[in-house]
């Protein structure tokens, strides 16, 4: 009792209690449509989008206490979600881009100049948003930029740069430093108004790119996994030795650098720079398509039957304090 009273009077002199250890849980499984993307600004602001199983695409929001289901107002699969300020941007089938406004709780919808599926969207500002995608055969890609008034091809993007390149995702540290990855053994970089093209093995696609500070990683593969570290005008293969499953999502967060992919694989980059599987993650035969690491140490992974099915069996897995039911 005496020690407790001393602690109350001199809190700074008493050790802080150790944080509670997180647990892994499958939050949702067997949903009609696969869940394709997850993004958040924190543990109490999580956005998830997914496939249209007949009643419109999945759009879910977690506010730290409960889930809300939003009506996107138009049909078709949604493949990616990313936010900036009051705008939550989503991209999907038929060249469609949606923006959800947090303030008035409404959707605005655009159609890109051509109907390719848009696999990625990346907002830098309300008048500077990028989206990319490809045709269904992944033989011809597109990159679009929104300037606050209209979507158009960005300046300087030539047919030679896009030759054989189907673009899947975008990430950048700012408006003058952007990376584009996809299918065809190509990585594009937009830096200070200048484009450059990096050639990689054509049989090892990259599905997602993400970074933090000076570190940028992209992941992919074909059956077996592929991890590259991007920097300057180079891409360095840092795939771990041994059996690595195909990886589809990657995220560099404040608390963890994680990737996720086939057969429920969730991998983490250690402090020593080595990637390894998180063995404690739940086992599942399904595929993860995207992953997010929140600032509180939580990990969110979404997927379903994506590469081995028809965008069904939606799955959401979470690490951290158990979510309220």
N, C-alpha and C positions, 0 to 999 in steps of 0.2 A: 504494500500500500504506500509506504514511504517513497519507494522508487517511482511509483506512478505519479505521486504528487510532485516530486522533483521534476519529472519529465513534463508535466503540465506547465510548470513554471519556467522551465528551461528547455523548450522544445528543440532548440538548435543543438543542444548538447546530447540529445538522444538519437540513436540510429533510426533511420526510416525503415518501416517494415518492408520486407522483400515483396515485390509485386507477385500477384497470383500467377501461377503457371498456366499458360493457355492450353486448350484442348482442341483436337480436331473433331469436326462433326460434318456429316452430310446434312445440309439444311433442307435441300429439296432434291428429289430424284423422280424419274419417271414422268416428267412434265411432257405434255403433248409435243411441244417444240423445243429444239435444242437452244441452250443459252449460249450466245456467241461472244459477248464482250462484257467486261466489267471495268468501271472507272470510278474513282472517288476523290473527294477533296479531304477526306478524313474518315475515321471509323463510324461517324454518325451521318455520313453523306455518301452513300453508295448507289451507283446507277448501273443497271444491268439491262441489256437488250438481247433480243433473240429472234428465233424463227417464227414465221406465221404458220400456225397449225390449222388455220381456217377461220379464226376469229380476229385476225389482225396480229401484228408482231408483238412479242413480249416486250414491255417496258416497265421496269420495276425500280422503285426507290426505297432505300432503307434510311430512316432518319435517326437511328440509334435506339428506337423504341418499337417501331412497327414498320411493316412493309406496305407500300401503296402500289396499286396497279394502275397504270396510265393508259388511256386510249390514244394511240398515235393518230387516229383519224383517217388512215389510209392503209391498204393492204400491202403485203410483201415482206420478205425477210429483212431484218436489220442486222448488219454485220459488225458494226463498231459504234462505240460511244466515247466521247471525250468532252470535257467541260472547260469553260473559261468564264469567270465572273457569274453573271446571271444566266448565261446561255449554256445549255446542254445540247451538244451537237451529235447527230446520229446519221449513219449512212447505210445504204442497202441496195436492194435490187432496183433495176430499171433506172439507174442514174439518180436515185432519190436521195436527197439530203433533208433532214429535219432539224429544226432548232426548237427546243423547249425553253420557254421563258419562265424563270423561277418567280418573277414578280407577278405577272398576270396569269400564270399557270395555263399557258396556251401553246399550241404548236404552230410553227410556220414551216411550210414545205416548199422545196425547190426541186426542179428536175434539171440535171446537168445537160450540157449541149448534146451529148450522145448517151445512149441507153445502157452502156456497160454497167455491170454490177460494181458498186463502190465498196470495196473491202475496208477502206480506212478513211478516217476524217480527223483533222488536227487543227483546232482553232488556236490562233495566236492573239487575235483581237476580234472584235465584232466586225471589223472591216478587213480582216486578213485571215481567211480560213482556207485550208487546203484539203482536198479529197483525192483519192486515187482508186483505181480498180482495173478490171480487164474484162474481156469477153469470156464466155463460158468455157472456151477451150484453152484459156490462158496463153493465147498466141499474140494478142495485141492489147497493150495497156493504155491507160489514160491517166493524166494528172490534170486537175482543175484547181483554180484559185478564185476565191470570192473576195471582191474588194468592197463589199458593203452595198453594191448595186446589182452586180451580175456575176455569174460564173463564166470563166473563160480559161483557155490554155495560158499558162504563165509565160511571161516573156523569156525568150532565149531557149525554150525547150524545143529542140529540133527533132525531126524524124530519125536522124542518125543516133541521137541519144536514146531514143525510145525503141530502137530496133531490137526485136526479139524479147522485149521486156514487158512482163505483166506485173503491174505494181500492186502490192498488197497492203503495205503500211507506210506511215510517215511518222517521223519524230524529229524535233529540233530543239535546240537550246534557245532559239530566238528567230526573228524574222529573216536574219541573214545567215542562218546556219541550220540547214535541214537535210535529213537523210531519208532516202526512199529505197525500200527493199521489196523483193518479189521473186518472180519466176523467170528463169532464163539465164541465170548466172550473172546477174547485173545488180550493182548498187549504184544509185545516183546520189550526188551531193550537190546541193545548192548553197553557195557560200558567197556572200557579198555581191549577189547579182550574177554570179558566174556558175555555170553548170560543169560538172565533171562526171565521168563514168568509170567505174571500177569493175573489172572483169573477174568473175569467180567461176568455179566448176559449174557447168550448165545443168548437171544432174542433181544439184543440191540446192533447192529453192530455199529462200528465207521468207518466213511468214510474218514476223513482227520485229520491230526495232524500238528500243527505248534507251534512255540515258539519264545521267545525273552528273552535273559538273563536267569533268573532262572524260568521263567514261561513257561509252556507247556500245551496246551489245545488240546483236541480231541473232535470232534463232530460227531453225527450220529443219530441213532434212527430207529424206524420202525413205520412210520406214525407220532407218536409223537416224539419230539426231545429228545436228550440225549447229555449232555455236561459233560466232565470229566476233571479234572486238574491232570496232571501227575507229579510225583515227587518221587525221590528215587526209591523205589520198590513198589509204590502204585499208585492207581488211585482213586481220590475222586470225587464222584458225586456232581456236582455243577449246575445241571439243574435247571433253575428258576421254581418257583411254578406257577401253572396255566397251561394254554394251550400253549404249545410250539410246533411248527411244526418240522417235521424231518429236520435236518440240514445236509448239505453235504459238505460245505466248511468253512474253518476258516483261519484267518490270523492275526498275531500279528505284527502290524507295529509301526513305530515311533510315529504316530499321532492317531492311533485308533486300537482297537482289535475288529474285526468284524467276523460274521458268516452269512451264507446264505443257503437257502434251499427251501422246497416246497412252492408252492403258492406265489412265489415272496417274501418270507420272508428274510429280512435283519435285523440282530440283532447286537447290540453293547454292549460291556462290559464297564460299567461306571467306573468312578474313585473310586466309592465305592465297586467295584467288582461285582456288580449285572448286569446280562444280561437283556436287554430289547429290544423290537422291535423298529426299526426306523420307526415311523409312517409316516414320510414324503416321504419314498421311494415309487416309483410308484407301483400301484397295478397291478398284473398280475396273471393269473391262472397257468402260467408256472413255471418250477422248476429251481432254480439256482444250479449249480454244483460246482462252485468255486468262490472265492472272493479274492481281493487284495486291500490293503490300501497303497497308495503311500506316500512318505515323505512330499508331499505338502498338505496333508490333503484330497486327492481325494480317492474315493472308486470305484472300478470296479467289477462288478458281471456279470458272464456269465452263460448261461443255455439254456433251451428250453424244448422240450418234451423228457424227459430222462427216468423217472420212469413210466410215464403214456403214453408213445408213442414209436416211433421208431427212436429216436435220430434225431428229426426234429425240425422245428420252432426255429432256432437259435436266441438267445436274448443276447444283451449287454446293461447293465444299468450302468450309471456313475454318480457320485456325484463330484462336483467341478466346476471350471469355465467352462462355456459351450464350448464344443469342436467345432472347426471350421467345417463348413459343406463343 
